[in-house]
Amino acid sequence: MSIAESRTDSVPAIAVTGSTGHLGGRVATAIAERGEAQTLVVRDASRAPQLAGARVRQASYRDGEASRAALEGVQTLFMVSASESADRVDEHRSFIDAAAAAGVRHIVYTSFFGAHPEAVFTLARDHFATEQHIRDSGMSFTFLRNNFYMDFFALLPGEDGVIRGPAGSGRVSAVSRADLADAALAVLSDPTAHSGAVYELTGREALSLDEVARIITQKTGRSITFRDETLPEAYESRAGYSAPSWQVDAWVSTYTAMADGEQERITDDIRTLTGHDPQTLAEFLDRS
Ligand SMILES: NC(=O)c1ccc[n+]([C@@H]2O[C@H](COP(=O)([O-])OP(=O)(O)OC[C@H]3O[C@@H](n4cnc5c(N)ncnc54)[C@H](OP(=O)(O)O)[C@@H]3O)[C@@H](O)[C@H]2O)c1
């Protein structure tokens, strides 16, 4: 059943969160461009994108009542994971409970590559806990386990042109948000066909940070280098931000997860879902 076929007169079949952000914004825009109706669930209605066929409902994930009201009558929910916070999993659980109470049938959730309770990358543990809550909710689901954004690696070098972190020679199969949005759209075009599926979404190359630095240098003309840090150096170089310990752990484990080999596997899932190859970093930089 396609989105168009399943649309009711009053409530669009699909709801999208995160449309004020990068990934959700791309997905919502593409849905509108396809002529589909949708509900945009946003934290601040004044910042919702203006899209044809979209109605806007205001709710944050932690506000169960507003979330349930926003999702009433929705069949398929595209749930973008919340911004990092100390209690993000609780926020997610609240929103998932609200979706189940509202009668949502299917959740498409943006999880993380290799989500696991003992993942080295600490935030991948939050994603696993969220996945479990969705599995336990009784709703059908599709998990989009996105690897690190390629877009993020292009921005990694500091003002001095140095990428710093304890990644060693570890590799990452980073993937562009554009490819991830295409994959999400493919799933949202026919959610029931992807019920119960877990996709591990990666780019088509696994690069070390030395290679990332070399490619950025070649493509931008800016001299970029990678400096491997020890673990104590990594914590020390981030101490100046006065961030809470869970956040510094997340930042540092971005790199230690690479060193550990957690982020390097390459899958065909982008191609399988979208029919096209994911971009390489060089292609991404050419198009940026
Ligand atoms: N794979 C990776 O490398 C990577 C990197 C960074 C983040 N992520 C995760 O992927 C998600 C999407 O990435 P992105 O680049 O699109 O992020 P983004 O541009 O920061 O957008 C995040 C979106 O989620 C909304 N949001 C955040 N917390 C929320 C909450 N508690 N309740 C309701 N809505 C909330 C934001 O709304 P507002 O506009 O109101 O803030 C925004 O629309 C991020 O939120 C994060 O969980 C993944």
The ligand as a Gaussian input file, in Angstrom:
#p B3LYP/6-31G(d) Opt

LIG

0 1
 N       24.920000       9.675000      12.181000
 C       25.527000      10.807000      12.561000
 O       26.695000      11.094000      12.230000
 C       24.774000      11.814000      13.351000
 C       25.385000      13.042000      13.648000
 C       24.654000      13.978000      14.380000
 C       23.377000      13.675000      14.815000
 N       22.812000      12.465000      14.514000
 C       21.451000      12.102000      14.961000
 O       20.617000      12.168000      13.806000
 C       19.538000      13.092000      14.046000
 C       19.191000      13.808000      12.751000
 O       20.346000      14.441000      12.232000
 P       20.261000      15.923000      11.639000
 O       21.577000      16.190000      11.026000
 O       19.019000      16.090000      10.866000
 O       20.147000      16.749000      13.010000
 P       19.616000      18.259000      13.170000
 O       19.830000      19.034000      11.935000
 O       20.210000      18.755000      14.447000
 O       18.045000      18.074000      13.357000
 C       17.509000      17.430000      14.493000
 C       15.999000      17.575000      14.394000
 O       15.388000      16.843000      15.464000
 C       14.567000      17.725000      16.204000
 N       14.631000      17.348000      17.613000
 C       15.756000      17.257000      18.339000
 N       15.455000      16.898000      19.599000
 C       14.105000      16.769000      19.646000
 C       13.203000      16.430000      20.681000
 N       13.631000      16.164000      21.911000
 N       11.870000      16.403000      20.407000
 C       11.434000      16.687000      19.150000
 N       12.249000      17.001000      18.124000
 C       13.578000      17.056000      18.381000
 C       15.147000      19.098000      15.986000
 O       14.179000      20.077000      16.280000
 P       14.617000      21.604000      16.679000
 O       14.806000      22.331000      15.375000
 O       13.462000      22.078000      17.464000
 O       15.898000      21.501000      17.481000
 C       15.526000      19.026000      14.516000
 O       14.420000      19.212000      13.685000
 C       20.052000      14.002000      15.158000
 O       18.972000      14.571000      15.886000
 C       20.878000      13.041000      16.000000
 O       20.057000      12.264000      16.853000
 C       23.481000      11.543000      13.783000

